[in-house]
Amino acid sequence: MEVTGIGDQLIDWGVAALALAGEAQIGDRYLVKSFQNGVLVAMVDGLGHGTEAAEAAKTAIATAERHAREPLASLLELCHESLRRTRGVVMSLASINALDEMLTWLGVGNIESVLVRTDVNAPAREWLLLRGGVVGYRLPPLKASVLSIKPGDTLILATDGIRGGFAEDLDLSDAPQQIADRILDRFAKGTDDALVLVVRYIGFGHEQQNA
């Protein structure tokens, strides 16, 4: 797995993963990468499973880490170029801008991404529109979506080793790590690599924003 340190006051997050039985490496990978006043979240599923899937996923994550501040469409295109000699990946990206309290997200393939709201005046759940394609082989037209976020909103990403319905009946009073563990335990298919990443937006204080 690829992880970078995140300041305590912007997000809280947890991750849970399970490799397909008999495989030495997992082809599902993630990145949580901070930058000034923001954070990039990425999840990647290398096609298939095993060593070749893991290598493709590692390449995508390394590219995303190097270019974390790029607009998401540009970042996906950079990943696409870096993956041309691999079997390819499906990929979802989310970038949080804490100054504007906006979430930008974009995905290619079947990684489910859902934003669970705490605001009773907003839709309870908003799902990332998935576009067909394979990063490294064939990209669809790319257009990121932008949503407002508030402290307490929780972003959940899951690869296709997790069954549908994982975002129902969540207890948002639980810590992100508890939520990730519970989703993996209850919804892992057991027939593929599985990865769940839960990111709760916390934000930071007014004085820090203007420091």
Buried (B, 14 or more C-beta within 10 A) or exposed (E): BBEEEBEEEBBBBBBBBBBBEEBEBBBBBBBBBBEEBBBBBBBBBBBBBBEBBBBBBBBBBBBBBEBBEBBBBEBBBBBBEBBEEBBBBBBBBBBBBBEEBBBBBBBBBEBBBBBBBBEEEBEEBBEBEBBEBBBBBEBEEBEBBEBEBEEBBBBBBBBBBBBEEBBEEBEEEBEBBBBBBBBBEEBBBEEBBBBBBBBBBBBBEEEEEEE
